[in-house]
Amino acid sequence: MHGILLQHPMGEHIDERAAFEAIAPEKDVDGVTFASFATMSFGLPGFVSCTSGGIMRLPDENDVDVSGKR
């Protein structure tokens, strides 16, 4: 499976929202399109945002207890 992660901020000459919406929802691995965000919000099957999903997975994969941590 392949996905697209669009880095931002972008140059002022680029319409960032239009660039995000140009990503097909089935390729949107960071939940930046309206369709992907709605899918995540309603708990429907699809990608979890790769950035936050990866951050949440790191402690689990490394047996780090984060309870009570700030």
Backbone as XML, in Angstrom:
<?xml version="1.0"?>
<chain id="A" units="angstrom">
  <residue number="1" name="MET">
    <atom name="N" x="0.846" y="-1.174" z="0.000"/>
    <atom name="CA" x="0.000" y="0.000" z="0.000"/>
    <atom name="C" x="0.896" y="1.243" z="0.000"/>
  </residue>
  <residue number="2" name="HIS">
    <atom name="N" x="0.498" y="2.253" z="-0.716"/>
    <atom name="CA" x="1.246" y="3.495" z="-0.800"/>
    <atom name="C" x="0.350" y="4.663" z="-0.409"/>
  </residue>
  <residue number="3" name="GLY">
    <atom name="N" x="0.952" y="5.656" z="0.211"/>
    <atom name="CA" x="0.201" y="6.837" z="0.603"/>
    <atom name="C" x="0.992" y="8.098" z="0.329"/>
  </residue>
  <residue number="4" name="ILE">
    <atom name="N" x="0.347" y="9.224" z="0.561"/>
    <atom name="CA" x="0.968" y="10.527" z="0.325"/>
    <atom name="C" x="0.950" y="11.313" z="1.629"/>
  </residue>
  <residue number="5" name="LEU">
    <atom name="N" x="2.107" y="11.829" z="2.008"/>
    <atom name="CA" x="2.246" y="12.723" z="3.151"/>
    <atom name="C" x="2.790" y="14.030" z="2.602"/>
  </residue>
  <residue number="6" name="LEU">
    <atom name="N" x="1.973" y="15.060" z="2.641"/>
    <atom name="CA" x="2.345" y="16.360" z="2.087"/>
    <atom name="C" x="2.910" y="17.228" z="3.202"/>
  </residue>
  <residue number="7" name="GLN">
    <atom name="N" x="4.155" y="17.625" z="3.056"/>
    <atom name="CA" x="4.805" y="18.449" z="4.075"/>
    <atom name="C" x="4.343" y="19.895" z="3.968"/>
  </residue>
  <residue number="8" name="HIS">
    <atom name="N" x="4.176" y="20.529" z="5.100"/>
    <atom name="CA" x="3.804" y="21.945" z="5.117"/>
    <atom name="C" x="4.458" y="22.585" z="6.325"/>
  </residue>
  <residue number="9" name="PRO">
    <atom name="N" x="4.623" y="23.879" z="6.380"/>
    <atom name="CA" x="3.994" y="24.865" z="5.508"/>
    <atom name="C" x="4.617" y="24.873" z="4.110"/>
  </residue>
  <residue number="10" name="MET">
    <atom name="N" x="3.840" y="25.377" z="3.188"/>
    <atom name="CA" x="4.268" y="25.489" z="1.800"/>
    <atom name="C" x="4.543" y="26.951" z="1.489"/>
  </residue>
  <residue number="11" name="GLY">
    <atom name="N" x="5.135" y="27.189" z="0.351"/>
    <atom name="CA" x="5.391" y="28.559" z="-0.070"/>
    <atom name="C" x="4.099" y="29.347" z="-0.202"/>
  </residue>
  <residue number="12" name="GLU">
    <atom name="N" x="4.193" y="30.643" z="-0.035"/>
    <atom name="CA" x="3.014" y="31.507" z="-0.098"/>
    <atom name="C" x="2.300" y="31.435" z="-1.443"/>
  </residue>
  <residue number="13" name="HIS">
    <atom name="N" x="3.008" y="31.056" z="-2.497"/>
    <atom name="CA" x="2.416" y="30.985" z="-3.827"/>
    <atom name="C" x="1.574" y="29.722" z="-4.042"/>
  </residue>
  <residue number="14" name="ILE">
    <atom name="N" x="1.551" y="28.823" z="-3.041"/>
    <atom name="CA" x="0.806" y="27.565" z="-3.159"/>
    <atom name="C" x="-0.427" y="27.624" z="-2.252"/>
  </residue>
  <residue number="15" name="ASP">
    <atom name="N" x="-1.569" y="27.263" z="-2.800"/>
    <atom name="CA" x="-2.800" y="27.171" z="-2.021"/>
    <atom name="C" x="-2.757" y="25.834" z="-1.270"/>
  </residue>
  <residue number="16" name="GLU">
    <atom name="N" x="-2.401" y="25.897" z="-0.001"/>
    <atom name="CA" x="-2.201" y="24.695" z="0.797"/>
    <atom name="C" x="-3.467" y="23.833" z="0.859"/>
  </residue>
  <residue number="17" name="ARG">
    <atom name="N" x="-4.617" y="24.426" z="1.064"/>
    <atom name="CA" x="-5.865" y="23.660" z="1.145"/>
    <atom name="C" x="-6.122" y="22.944" z="-0.168"/>
  </residue>
  <residue number="18" name="ALA">
    <atom name="N" x="-5.900" y="23.623" z="-1.294"/>
    <atom name="CA" x="-6.110" y="22.993" z="-2.603"/>
    <atom name="C" x="-5.136" y="21.835" z="-2.803"/>
  </residue>
  <residue number="19" name="ALA">
    <atom name="N" x="-3.905" y="21.996" z="-2.333"/>
    <atom name="CA" x="-2.914" y="20.922" z="-2.446"/>
    <atom name="C" x="-3.348" y="19.708" z="-1.624"/>
  </residue>
  <residue number="20" name="PHE">
    <atom name="N" x="-3.829" y="19.950" z="-0.409"/>
    <atom name="CA" x="-4.304" y="18.839" z="0.415"/>
    <atom name="C" x="-5.490" y="18.138" z="-0.237"/>
  </residue>
  <residue number="21" name="GLU">
    <atom name="N" x="-6.447" y="18.904" z="-0.723"/>
    <atom name="CA" x="-7.643" y="18.314" z="-1.308"/>
    <atom name="C" x="-7.352" y="17.601" z="-2.630"/>
  </residue>
  <residue number="22" name="ALA">
    <atom name="N" x="-6.195" y="17.836" z="-3.230"/>
    <atom name="CA" x="-5.813" y="17.134" z="-4.455"/>
    <atom name="C" x="-5.372" y="15.698" z="-4.163"/>
  </residue>
  <residue number="23" name="ILE">
    <atom name="N" x="-5.157" y="15.380" z="-2.887"/>
    <atom name="CA" x="-4.757" y="14.022" z="-2.499"/>
    <atom name="C" x="-6.011" y="13.147" z="-2.452"/>
  </residue>
  <residue number="24" name="ALA">
    <atom name="N" x="-5.967" y="12.023" z="-3.130"/>
    <atom name="CA" x="-7.090" y="11.078" z="-3.083"/>
    <atom name="C" x="-7.228" y="10.552" z="-1.656"/>
  </residue>
  <residue number="25" name="PRO">
    <atom name="N" x="-8.442" y="10.483" z="-1.115"/>
    <atom name="CA" x="-8.623" y="10.026" z="0.268"/>
    <atom name="C" x="-7.963" y="8.676" z="0.561"/>
  </residue>
  <residue number="26" name="GLU">
    <atom name="N" x="-7.955" y="7.785" z="-0.402"/>
    <atom name="CA" x="-7.333" y="6.469" z="-0.168"/>
    <atom name="C" x="-5.807" y="6.534" z="-0.113"/>
  </residue>
  <residue number="27" name="LYS">
    <atom name="N" x="-5.237" y="7.681" z="-0.461"/>
    <atom name="CA" x="-3.785" y="7.882" z="-0.389"/>
    <atom name="C" x="-3.391" y="8.847" z="0.737"/>
  </residue>
  <residue number="28" name="ASP">
    <atom name="N" x="-4.381" y="9.433" z="1.413"/>
    <atom name="CA" x="-4.146" y="10.448" z="2.441"/>
    <atom name="C" x="-3.794" y="9.785" z="3.774"/>
  </residue>
  <residue number="29" name="VAL">
    <atom name="N" x="-2.507" y="9.609" z="4.043"/>
    <atom name="CA" x="-2.071" y="8.906" z="5.249"/>
    <atom name="C" x="-1.934" y="9.810" z="6.467"/>
  </residue>
  <residue number="30" name="ASP">
    <atom name="N" x="-2.233" y="11.102" z="6.337"/>
    <atom name="CA" x="-2.133" y="11.972" z="7.507"/>
    <atom name="C" x="-3.450" y="12.678" z="7.825"/>
  </residue>
  <residue number="31" name="GLY">
    <atom name="N" x="-4.527" y="12.294" z="7.160"/>
    <atom name="CA" x="-5.844" y="12.827" z="7.492"/>
    <atom name="C" x="-6.014" y="14.303" z="7.213"/>
  </residue>
  <residue number="32" name="VAL">
    <atom name="N" x="-5.417" y="14.805" z="6.136"/>
    <atom name="CA" x="-5.477" y="16.239" z="5.848"/>
    <atom name="C" x="-6.607" y="16.633" z="4.914"/>
  </residue>
  <residue number="33" name="THR">
    <atom name="N" x="-7.216" y="15.667" z="4.226"/>
    <atom name="CA" x="-8.343" y="16.013" z="3.355"/>
    <atom name="C" x="-9.622" y="16.038" z="4.186"/>
  </residue>
  <residue number="34" name="PHE">
    <atom name="N" x="-10.611" y="16.776" z="3.712"/>
    <atom name="CA" x="-11.883" y="16.819" z="4.417"/>
    <atom name="C" x="-12.472" y="15.417" z="4.551"/>
  </residue>
  <residue number="35" name="ALA">
    <atom name="N" x="-12.393" y="14.624" z="3.491"/>
    <atom name="CA" x="-12.950" y="13.268" z="3.516"/>
    <atom name="C" x="-12.247" y="12.396" z="4.546"/>
  </residue>
  <residue number="36" name="SER">
    <atom name="N" x="-10.932" y="12.453" z="4.605"/>
    <atom name="CA" x="-10.185" y="11.627" z="5.548"/>
    <atom name="C" x="-10.425" y="12.058" z="6.984"/>
  </residue>
  <residue number="37" name="PHE">
    <atom name="N" x="-10.496" y="13.364" z="7.210"/>
    <atom name="CA" x="-10.743" y="13.859" z="8.558"/>
    <atom name="C" x="-12.118" y="13.416" z="9.044"/>
  </residue>
  <residue number="38" name="ALA">
    <atom name="N" x="-13.112" y="13.490" z="8.178"/>
    <atom name="CA" x="-14.460" y="13.056" z="8.546"/>
    <atom name="C" x="-14.475" y="11.562" z="8.854"/>
  </residue>
  <residue number="39" name="THR">
    <atom name="N" x="-13.763" y="10.777" z="8.057"/>
    <atom name="CA" x="-13.691" y="9.333" z="8.290"/>
    <atom name="C" x="-13.118" y="9.048" z="9.672"/>
  </residue>
  <residue number="40" name="MET">
    <atom name="N" x="-12.013" y="9.727" z="10.026"/>
    <atom name="CA" x="-11.415" y="9.540" z="11.353"/>
    <atom name="C" x="-12.373" y="9.996" z="12.448"/>
  </residue>
  <residue number="41" name="SER">
    <atom name="N" x="-13.015" y="11.132" z="12.246"/>
    <atom name="CA" x="-13.899" y="11.708" z="13.267"/>
    <atom name="C" x="-15.064" y="10.791" z="13.612"/>
  </residue>
  <residue number="42" name="PHE">
    <atom name="N" x="-15.565" y="10.081" z="12.610"/>
    <atom name="CA" x="-16.703" y="9.195" z="12.836"/>
    <atom name="C" x="-16.287" y="7.759" z="13.118"/>
  </residue>
  <residue number="43" name="GLY">
    <atom name="N" x="-14.980" y="7.515" z="13.230"/>
    <atom name="CA" x="-14.492" y="6.179" z="13.561"/>
    <atom name="C" x="-14.708" y="5.154" z="12.471"/>
  </residue>
  <residue number="44" name="LEU">
    <atom name="N" x="-14.789" y="5.628" z="11.239"/>
    <atom name="CA" x="-14.980" y="4.722" z="10.107"/>
    <atom name="C" x="-13.632" y="4.142" z="9.679"/>
  </residue>
  <residue number="45" name="PRO">
    <atom name="N" x="-13.638" y="3.000" z="8.983"/>
    <atom name="CA" x="-12.383" y="2.402" z="8.542"/>
    <atom name="C" x="-11.604" y="3.346" z="7.628"/>
  </residue>
  <residue number="46" name="GLY">
    <atom name="N" x="-10.308" y="3.408" z="7.835"/>
    <atom name="CA" x="-9.429" y="4.248" z="7.032"/>
    <atom name="C" x="-8.125" y="4.469" z="7.760"/>
  </residue>
  <residue number="47" name="PHE">
    <atom name="N" x="-7.302" y="5.331" z="7.227"/>
    <atom name="CA" x="-6.016" y="5.627" z="7.853"/>
    <atom name="C" x="-6.205" y="6.427" z="9.132"/>
  </residue>
  <residue number="48" name="VAL">
    <atom name="N" x="-5.366" y="6.143" z="10.103"/>
    <atom name="CA" x="-5.201" y="7.014" z="11.260"/>
    <atom name="C" x="-4.090" y="7.966" z="10.867"/>
  </residue>
  <residue number="49" name="SER">
    <atom name="N" x="-4.161" y="9.204" z="11.289"/>
    <atom name="CA" x="-3.119" y="10.167" z="10.964"/>
    <atom name="C" x="-1.751" y="9.564" z="11.286"/>
  </residue>
  <residue number="50" name="CYS">
    <atom name="N" x="-0.877" y="9.477" z="10.292"/>
    <atom name="CA" x="0.410" y="8.804" z="10.492"/>
    <atom name="C" x="1.292" y="9.541" z="11.492"/>
  </residue>
  <residue number="51" name="THR">
    <atom name="N" x="1.208" y="10.859" z="11.555"/>
    <atom name="CA" x="2.049" y="11.603" z="12.486"/>
    <atom name="C" x="1.643" y="11.316" z="13.925"/>
  </residue>
  <residue number="52" name="SER">
    <atom name="N" x="0.403" y="11.585" z="14.267"/>
    <atom name="CA" x="-0.025" y="11.342" z="15.645"/>
    <atom name="C" x="-0.082" y="9.842" z="15.955"/>
  </residue>
  <residue number="53" name="GLY">
    <atom name="N" x="-0.472" y="9.035" z="14.990"/>
    <atom name="CA" x="-0.489" y="7.582" z="15.193"/>
    <atom name="C" x="0.901" y="7.046" z="15.496"/>
  </residue>
  <residue number="54" name="GLY">
    <atom name="N" x="1.896" y="7.556" z="14.786"/>
    <atom name="CA" x="3.278" y="7.139" z="15.033"/>
    <atom name="C" x="3.778" y="7.579" z="16.397"/>
  </residue>
  <residue number="55" name="ILE">
    <atom name="N" x="3.411" y="8.791" z="16.790"/>
    <atom name="CA" x="3.815" y="9.296" z="18.102"/>
    <atom name="C" x="3.201" y="8.439" z="19.208"/>
  </residue>
  <residue number="56" name="MET">
    <atom name="N" x="1.943" y="8.056" z="19.050"/>
    <atom name="CA" x="1.278" y="7.231" z="20.054"/>
    <atom name="C" x="1.833" y="5.804" z="20.084"/>
  </residue>
  <residue number="57" name="ARG">
    <atom name="N" x="2.340" y="5.345" z="18.963"/>
    <atom name="CA" x="2.860" y="3.978" z="18.885"/>
    <atom name="C" x="4.259" y="3.846" z="19.488"/>
  </residue>
  <residue number="58" name="LEU">
    <atom name="N" x="5.065" y="4.899" z="19.430"/>
    <atom name="CA" x="6.447" y="4.826" z="19.929"/>
    <atom name="C" x="6.559" y="4.320" z="21.365"/>
  </residue>
  <residue number="59" name="PRO">
    <atom name="N" x="5.820" y="4.896" z="22.322"/>
    <atom name="CA" x="5.942" y="4.387" z="23.692"/>
    <atom name="C" x="5.525" y="2.918" z="23.817"/>
  </residue>
  <residue number="60" name="ASP">
    <atom name="N" x="4.454" y="2.533" z="23.118"/>
    <atom name="CA" x="3.999" y="1.141" z="23.180"/>
    <atom name="C" x="5.052" y="0.181" z="22.658"/>
  </residue>
  <residue number="61" name="GLU">
    <atom name="N" x="5.651" y="0.538" z="21.531"/>
    <atom name="CA" x="6.651" y="-0.334" z="20.910"/>
    <atom name="C" x="7.933" y="-0.438" z="21.750"/>
  </residue>
  <residue number="62" name="ASN">
    <atom name="N" x="8.160" y="0.544" z="22.609"/>
    <atom name="CA" x="9.394" y="0.576" z="23.400"/>
    <atom name="C" x="9.139" y="0.364" z="24.896"/>
  </residue>
  <residue number="63" name="ASP">
    <atom name="N" x="7.963" y="-0.170" z="25.228"/>
    <atom name="CA" x="7.594" y="-0.442" z="26.625"/>
    <atom name="C" x="7.825" y="0.736" z="27.553"/>
  </residue>
  <residue number="64" name="VAL">
    <atom name="N" x="7.418" y="1.920" z="27.120"/>
    <atom name="CA" x="7.547" y="3.131" z="27.938"/>
    <atom name="C" x="6.177" y="3.443" z="28.545"/>
  </residue>
  <residue number="65" name="ASP">
    <atom name="N" x="6.125" y="3.496" z="29.887"/>
    <atom name="CA" x="4.883" y="3.835" z="30.575"/>
    <atom name="C" x="4.748" y="5.347" z="30.609"/>
  </residue>
  <residue number="66" name="VAL">
    <atom name="N" x="3.712" y="5.869" z="29.968"/>
    <atom name="CA" x="3.515" y="7.320" z="29.906"/>
    <atom name="C" x="2.447" y="7.799" z="30.876"/>
  </residue>
  <residue number="67" name="SER">
    <atom name="N" x="1.875" y="6.909" z="31.657"/>
    <atom name="CA" x="0.826" y="7.334" z="32.584"/>
    <atom name="C" x="1.396" y="8.332" z="33.602"/>
  </residue>
  <residue number="68" name="GLY">
    <atom name="N" x="0.688" y="9.441" z="33.780"/>
    <atom name="CA" x="1.114" y="10.479" z="34.711"/>
    <atom name="C" x="2.192" y="11.401" z="34.172"/>
  </residue>
  <residue number="69" name="LYS">
    <atom name="N" x="2.683" y="11.145" z="32.971"/>
    <atom name="CA" x="3.735" y="11.973" z="32.379"/>
    <atom name="C" x="3.118" y="13.197" z="31.713"/>
  </residue>
  <residue number="70" name="ARG">
    <atom name="N" x="3.869" y="14.250" z="31.628"/>
    <atom name="CA" x="3.410" y="15.468" z="30.969"/>
    <atom name="C" x="4.330" y="15.771" z="29.806"/>
  </residue>
</chain>
